[in-house]
Amino acid sequence: MNMQILFVILLAAIALIILIRRFSSGRYGSLRPSLETTNAYLSFQVNPGMKYYLSGSDVYPNAIIGIERAWILESDLWKPLEMDSKTLKGLIENMKAVGLGSGVIPYGYEIFDDREGKIGDWFSLPGQNVTVWLKGENRFELSTPGNLYSQK
């Protein structure tokens, strides 16, 4: 085979691989268990540097998240929530009651971007499969957990 043809095929293959990787993979963040976050939520501490959202029922949420104010959550599935200690206490107590009925307790997680920068906190019953999609500079989308209360 002619060396020029082989070289062109090789360049085309490399370009195709780069294009596939560029458009098929996105930037993703992660959730990691955090005892510090768990203790903050269980002691009803509201961080004034965060915006709060919930997923699920306004009384029995599936999850509560606190997002650093520098970040923008791009999702209509999370409900914004004016948070204070009294509101947080009611939500946490209801989550704990549901969890005890299932034999589990809620737990806290930290939400990170792909560079290990903290985006916020997550609090829910364990066992949630969640995806953090990074959409641009300080913008992200976060999947919601399943309905925990239909699993009883």
C-alpha positions in Angstrom: 0.0 0.0 0.0 1.2 3.5 -0.8 2.7 5.3 2.3 0.7 8.4 1.5 -2.6 6.5 1.5 -1.7 4.8 4.7 -0.8 8.2 6.3 -4.1 9.8 5.2 -6.1 6.8 6.6 -4.2 7.1 9.9 -4.9 10.9 10.1 -8.6 10.3 9.3 -8.8 7.6 12.0 -7.2 9.9 14.6 -9.5 12.7 13.6 -12.5 10.4 13.9 -11.5 9.2 17.3 -11.0 12.8 18.5 -14.5 13.8 17.2 -16.2 10.8 18.8 -14.6 11.5 22.2 -15.4 15.2 21.9 -19.0 14.8 21.2 -19.9 11.5 23.0 -18.3 12.1 26.4 -19.3 15.0 28.6 -17.9 16.4 31.7 -19.3 14.7 34.8 -19.1 15.5 38.5 -19.6 13.1 41.4 -21.2 12.6 44.8 -19.1 11.3 47.7 -20.4 10.3 51.2 -19.6 12.9 53.8 -19.9 12.5 57.6 -19.5 16.3 57.9 -22.4 17.0 55.5 -24.5 14.3 57.3 -23.9 15.9 60.7 -24.7 19.4 59.3 -28.1 18.3 57.9 -28.9 16.2 61.0 -28.2 19.2 63.2 -30.4 21.4 60.9 -27.5 23.8 59.9 -28.4 26.0 57.0 -25.5 27.4 55.1 -26.2 31.0 54.0 -23.7 30.6 51.1 -26.0 28.0 49.4 -29.2 27.9 47.5 -31.5 25.0 48.5 -33.7 22.7 46.4 -35.7 19.6 47.0 -36.8 16.7 44.9 -40.1 14.9 45.5 -42.8 15.9 47.9 -42.7 19.3 49.8 -43.3 17.3 53.0 -41.4 14.1 52.4 -38.6 15.0 49.9 -36.6 12.3 48.1 -33.5 14.5 48.4 -32.4 18.0 49.6 -29.5 19.7 47.9 -27.6 22.9 48.9 -25.8 24.5 45.9 -22.9 27.0 46.2 -24.2 30.4 45.1 -21.5 30.6 42.4 -23.2 27.6 40.6 -26.3 27.5 38.5 -28.5 24.4 38.5 -30.1 23.9 35.1 -33.2 21.8 35.9 -36.9 22.2 36.3 -37.1 19.0 38.3 -35.6 20.4 41.5 -37.8 22.8 43.4 -36.1 25.9 44.9 -36.7 26.2 48.6 -36.3 29.1 51.0 -34.4 27.4 53.7 -34.2 28.1 57.4 -33.4 25.8 60.4 -37.1 25.2 61.2 -38.0 24.2 57.6 -34.9 22.0 57.4 -35.7 20.3 60.7 -39.2 19.4 59.5 -38.0 17.9 56.2 -35.2 16.0 57.9 -37.5 14.6 60.5 -39.9 13.3 57.8 -37.0 11.8 55.8 -35.8 10.0 59.0 -39.2 8.7 59.7 -39.6 7.2 56.2 -36.0 5.8 56.4 -36.7 4.1 59.8 -39.7 2.4 58.2 -37.3 1.0 55.6 -34.5 0.3 58.0 -32.2 3.0 56.7 -31.2 6.5 57.7 -30.6 9.5 55.5 -27.0 10.4 54.7 -25.1 13.4 53.4 -22.9 13.6 50.3 -20.8 16.3 48.8 -21.3 17.2 45.1 -18.0 17.8 43.1 -17.3 18.9 39.6 -14.8 17.1 37.4 -11.8 19.0 38.9 -12.6 18.2 42.5 -14.2 21.6 43.1 -17.2 21.5 45.5 -20.5 22.3 43.9 -22.7 21.7 46.9 -24.3 19.1 49.3 -26.8 16.3 48.8 -28.9 14.7 51.6 -31.1 11.7 51.1 -31.7 8.1 52.0 -28.8 6.0 50.6 -28.9 4.0 47.4 -29.6 6.7 45.0 -28.1 6.6 41.5 -27.4 10.2 40.5 -25.6 11.9 37.6 -23.9 15.3 37.7 -23.6 16.7 34.2 -21.4 19.8 33.8 -22.9 22.1 31.3 -20.4 24.9 31.1 -18.7 27.4 33.4 -20.4 27.0 36.8 -23.5 25.4 35.3 -24.6 21.9 35.8 -27.6 19.5 35.7 -28.3 17.0 38.4 -30.6 14.0 38.0 -33.3 13.5 40.6 -33.6 10.4 42.7 -36.3 7.8 42.3 -39.4 8.0 44.5 -38.2 6.5 47.7 -41.7 6.2 49.2 -43.0 3.9 46.6 -40.4 1.4 47.6 -42.0 0.6 50.9 
